[in-house]
Amino acid sequence: MKTKDVIEYFGGVNATARVLDIAHPAVCQWGEYPPYGRQAEIELITQGALKREPKQPALQKRPCHQLHVSKVS
């Protein structure tokens, strides 16, 4: 799963942080992919709607505002 997919699923960075009980800046530090441990947690919370990567891809750090997330209505 990519960070932008997680943020879209939960409806924004703040909502993602709230659901995972972490700080907003922590989500912004993920880069293109959430940490593998978080991916496992997100897969459980979403009941498989979002799947963790089978192998951790190379991480590319980018601030949240550069992830091009679509707005949820």
N, C-alpha and C positions, 0 to 999 in steps of 0.2 A: 504494500500500500504506500502511496505517496502522501506526504503531509497535506497537500492541497485536497486530496480525496477525504482525509479525516476531517479537515476543517469544513469542507462542504457538507459532509454527512451530519456533523453536529451543529452546523449553522453559524459558524464563525469561530474566531480564535478564542474569544472569551468563553463561549459555550463549551468549546473543546477543553479548555483549562478547567472549567467548573466540573464537567463530567469526570475528568481524570483526577480531580482534586489536586491540581498543580497550579503554579503561577503562570499568568499570561506570558511573561518573558521566557519561561521554559519551553512553551510551544514554539515561540519564535526562534529558539536556538536549535530546533530539530534539523533544519536544512531541508533538503529535498525529501528525505525519508525520516520518519520517527525512529528513535532508537529501537532495536530489536525487541527488547523487553516490553516497551510500550506497545509495539505492534501486537504482541501476544495478548496484552491486556485489552487493547482495542478490539481485537478479533473476538474475544470472549464477550465484551460489553455489547458489541453489535451482533452477536449471535451468528458470526460468520459472514455478515454482509460485507465487511472489509476483511480481507485476508492478508496475513503477514507474508513477507517475501520469504521464499524457501531458503534463500541465501542472502545475507546482508549485502546489498549493492554498495559501491563506493559512495560515500556521503559527500554531498556538495552543499556547503553552508550558504544559505541565502536568507535574508530577513523575510519575515512573514509578508510584508507589504509587496514583495517581489514574486510571490507565488501564483498570482493571477487566479484567485479564487472567485467563483461566481457567487453573487449574492443570493441568499435564500430568502424567499418571500414568506 
